[in-house]
Structures are given as structure tokens and as C-alpha cells.
């Protein structure tokens, strides 16, 4: 993971950048999980939704 590199002199800036990187990754993962859940839900209830 690129954002875990603390070799520069401004460690605080790098730590903040790393946190932003991790938050972005967590957001992407949770969005993907939500989409997967929604697609699974729609697929499992397809007949019910089409009948209405």
C-alpha cells in the first residue's frame, strides 16, 4: 500500500494522507458491498417485484 510510506520529513502530513487513503478504500469497499447486497436482494425478489 503506497500510503503507508512515512519516509518524508512531514510525518503528520503523511499520516493524514494515509488516513484519507484508507477512508477512500473503506468507502469503495462498503459501496461495493452495498451494490452487491442490492443486486442479490433484487435477484432473489425478482418474481415478487415483477408480479406487482
N, C-alpha and C positions, 0 to 999 in steps of 0.2 A: 504494500500500500504506500503510495507516494507521499501521502500527507503525514506519515509518521516520522518523517525525516526532520531532526532537530539540529542539524549541523550548522545552521546560520547563527549569527550573533544575537538576533532578536528572538529569544525563545518564546516570549509571551505571544508575539505576533504569530509565530509558527504554531503554537498551541491553539490559538483562536482559529487559525486557518484549518487545522486538523479537526477541530470540533465541527466547523462548518461542513467539512468534507464528510465526516461521519454522519452528521444530521442529514445531509443530502442523500447519502447512501441509504440511511434508515427510511427516509421518506420515499425513496424509489422502491425499496423492498415492500413497505407497507402498502403503497399504491398498487404494486403488482399483486400482492396477496388479496387486496380488496377486489381488484378486477377479476382475479381467478375465482374468488368466492362468488361474485355476482354472476359470472358465466356458469359456474356449477349450479347455482341456485336456479337460474333461468332454464338451464338444460333439464334439471330434474323436475321442474314445474311447467315444462313446455306444453304438455297436454292440457293442463288446467288453464293456462293463460290463453291458449288458442280457443278453448271452449267458450270463453266469456266474450 
